[in-house]
Amino acid sequence: MRRYRHLLLPLMCAAAVGACDGGGNASGTSDDVDDAERPDGSEAFFDSEPSGDARDGEPSDDGGRPDGGEAFFDPLAPSSLAQLFETASAAIAGDIPQHELSFNALVGIPQGSAPTYEQTPFRWNYTVAATDISGEPPGAVKGVEVVWPGWTATVVDAAPMGAYLAPADIPGTVPLSLGPLFRAIADDGVNPDACPITSAGTPPGGILLHGNLWWPAGAVWSWNIWCDGPPDRQFYFDTMGNPTE
């Protein structure tokens, strides 16, 4: 299977909040920004006035927590994405008052263990790119790291690595929400028995959604599931949950 450790390790570092020095997971330039338009011809990035775009999919309560507490949290549900971009916009407003936001990566780090992935408690770390649109052409790009639970945000003074995705394009690019993704990969034998994702592993397991830039083909978005223990125990899936090589 294809290994993207040069991208995975910085993102894993970013997921462990406080484990890297400032900007440890963010490098590159504003040239990495995808300046394509949305299908409806509007701007490619989420602007500082949230439009309220919604993601079609299953509700975020299609599972339960091991402790019987809050419902299953889907980081790609419409309400989650809306809160993500509102949080990022508020955080970056002081640095870049006129900005557009785009999605860069999502990392899930387990906070415990459970019989199923759906029941496993995760901390979700989002990376968002913020582009200064006060001039023409657009200016500097900074990163915003947003963490759930709590919806806290940290501004990073560098452009995040990898591909960027306009919020309006997320549903078409990543059609499966988290619950259906877990069920799809289970059909290929990837489950907590075959690939434990717990907080007890050394290192712990985790989940990564990100895009690789392949020129001239453009960005290819995929999921990476890495198991507890050695980093070579990894599985790669496209955004429909199909295994990739």
C-alpha positions in Angstrom: 0.0 0.0 0.0 1.1 3.5 -0.7 2.8 5.2 2.2 2.5 9.0 2.8 4.7 9.2 5.9 6.2 12.6 4.8 2.6 14.0 5.1 1.3 11.7 7.8 3.9 12.4 10.4 3.5 16.2 10.4 -0.2 15.8 10.7 0.1 13.3 13.6 2.4 15.9 15.2 -0.3 18.5 14.7 -2.9 16.2 16.3 -0.9 15.9 19.5 -1.6 19.5 20.6 1.5 21.0 22.1 3.8 18.3 20.8 5.3 20.4 18.1 6.8 23.9 18.1 4.9 26.7 16.5 4.0 25.9 12.8 5.4 22.4 13.1 2.6 21.0 10.9 2.3 24.0 8.5 4.7 24.7 5.7 4.5 25.8 2.1 3.2 28.9 0.4 0.0 30.4 -0.7 0.8 28.9 -4.1 -0.6 25.7 -2.7 -4.1 27.2 -2.6 -6.6 25.8 -5.0 -8.1 28.8 -6.7 -10.8 26.9 -8.6 -14.4 28.1 -8.5 -17.3 26.4 -6.8 -19.7 24.5 -9.1 -22.2 27.4 -8.8 -19.5 29.9 -10.0 -19.0 31.6 -6.6 -15.8 32.0 -4.8 -13.8 28.8 -4.1 -13.2 29.5 -0.4 -15.4 29.9 2.6 -15.5 33.7 3.3 -15.7 35.5 6.6 -19.5 35.7 6.3 -20.5 32.0 6.7 -23.1 31.1 4.0 -24.7 28.3 6.0 -23.9 25.6 3.4 -25.1 22.3 4.6 -23.7 18.8 4.1 -26.2 16.1 3.0 -25.8 12.9 5.0 -26.9 11.0 8.0 -27.5 12.8 11.3 -24.6 12.8 13.8 -26.5 10.7 16.4 -26.1 7.3 14.7 -24.2 5.8 17.6 -23.4 6.1 21.3 -20.5 6.7 23.5 -19.1 3.9 25.7 -20.2 5.8 28.8 -23.7 6.3 27.5 -23.2 10.0 27.4 -23.3 12.3 24.3 -24.4 10.9 21.0 -21.8 9.9 18.4 -20.0 12.9 17.1 -19.6 13.1 13.3 -16.9 15.6 12.4 -18.2 15.9 8.9 -21.9 16.5 9.7 -23.4 19.8 8.5 -23.6 21.3 12.0 -20.0 20.2 12.8 -18.6 21.8 9.6 -20.6 25.0 10.1 -19.2 25.3 13.7 -15.7 24.5 12.4 -15.7 27.4 9.9 -17.4 29.8 12.3 -14.7 29.0 14.9 -11.9 29.4 12.4 -13.3 32.6 11.1 -13.5 34.1 14.6 -10.0 33.0 15.4 -8.3 34.4 12.2 -10.3 37.7 12.1 -7.7 39.6 14.2 -4.9 38.5 11.9 -6.7 38.6 8.6 -9.9 40.6 8.8 -10.9 39.9 5.2 -10.4 36.2 4.6 -11.6 33.1 2.9 -11.4 29.7 4.5 -10.7 26.2 3.0 -10.5 22.8 4.6 -7.1 21.1 4.7 -7.1 18.1 7.0 -8.9 16.2 9.8 -7.2 14.0 12.3 -8.9 11.8 14.9 -6.9 10.8 18.0 -8.5 8.2 20.3 -9.1 9.2 23.9 -10.0 5.7 25.1 -11.1 2.3 23.7 -14.4 0.7 22.8 -15.7 -2.4 21.0 -16.4 -0.4 17.8 -14.9 2.6 16.0 -18.3 4.3 16.3 -18.1 4.0 20.1 -14.5 5.1 20.4 -14.1 8.6 21.9 -11.9 10.8 19.7 -10.4 14.2 19.8 -10.8 15.7 16.4 -8.2 18.1 15.1 -9.1 20.1 12.0 -6.7 22.2 9.9 -8.2 25.1 8.0 -6.3 27.5 5.6 -7.2 31.2 5.8 -6.4 33.4 2.7 -6.1 37.2 2.9 -8.5 38.6 0.3 -8.0 42.3 1.0 -6.0 42.8 -2.2 -5.8 41.5 -5.7 -4.4 38.9 -6.1 -5.1 37.2 -2.7 -2.3 37.6 -0.2 -0.8 35.6 2.6 -2.2 32.2 3.8 -2.2 31.2 7.5 -3.4 28.0 9.1 -6.1 27.7 11.8 -6.1 24.5 14.0 -9.5 23.8 15.5 -10.0 21.1 18.2 -13.2 19.4 19.2 -14.4 18.9 21.9 -14.5 22.5 23.0 -14.2 24.1 19.6 -10.9 25.8 20.5 -8.7 27.4 17.8 -5.0 28.3 17.3 -3.7 30.4 14.5 -0.5 29.1 12.7 1.7 31.6 10.9 2.3 29.5 7.8 0.2 27.9 5.1 -0.8 24.3 5.8 0.7 21.6 3.6 -1.3 19.5 1.2 -4.5 20.2 -0.8 -7.2 22.7 0.1 -10.9 22.1 -0.3 -13.7 24.7 -0.6 -16.4 24.1 2.1 -19.1 23.9 -0.6 -17.1 21.1 -2.3 -16.7 18.9 0.8 -20.0 16.9 0.4 -19.1 16.0 -3.2 -15.5 15.2 -2.5 -16.1 13.3 0.8 -19.5 11.8 0.3 -19.5 9.4 3.3 -20.0 10.8 6.8 -18.0 9.0 9.6 -20.6 6.3 10.5 -21.0 5.0 6.9 -17.3 5.2 6.4 -16.7 2.9 9.4 -19.3 0.4 8.1 -17.7 0.5 4.6 -14.2 -0.2 5.8 -15.5 -3.0 8.1 -16.5 -4.8 4.9 -12.8 -5.0 4.1 -11.9 -6.4 7.5 -10.7 -3.1 9.1 -12.2 -3.1 12.5 -11.0 -2.8 16.2 -10.0 -6.4 16.2 -7.8 -6.2 13.1 -6.7 -2.6 13.6 -7.1 -1.3 17.2 -7.4 2.4 17.5 -7.0 3.2 21.2 -5.3 5.7 23.5 -3.3 2.8 25.0 -1.1 2.0 21.9 2.5 3.0 21.6 2.0 5.1 19.5 -1.8 5.3 19.6 -3.8 4.7 16.5 -5.7 7.3 14.6 -7.6 8.5 11.6 -6.6 11.0 9.0 -8.5 12.7 6.1 -6.4 14.8 3.8 -5.6 15.5 0.2 -2.4 14.9 -1.8 -1.5 17.1 -4.7 -0.8 15.1 -7.8 0.2 17.3 -10.8 -1.3 17.6 -13.3 -4.2 15.5 -12.0 -4.9 17.8 -9.1 -5.8 16.8 -5.5 -6.7 13.2 -4.5 -8.5 13.0 -1.1 -8.3 9.9 1.0 -8.6 8.4 4.5 -5.7 6.8 6.4 -6.4 4.5 9.3 -3.3 3.7 11.4 -3.4 1.1 14.1 -1.9 1.0 17.5 1.8 0.3 17.5 4.3 0.3 14.5 3.5 3.0 11.9 3.6 0.4 9.1 0.2 -1.0 10.2 -1.9 1.4 8.1 -4.8 1.2 5.8 -5.8 3.6 3.0 -9.3 4.2 1.6 -10.7 6.7 -0.9 -13.6 8.9 0.2 -16.1 6.3 -0.7 -14.5 3.8 1.7 -12.8 1.7 -1.1 -9.3 0.4 -0.3 -6.5 2.1 -2.2 -3.1 0.8 -3.1 
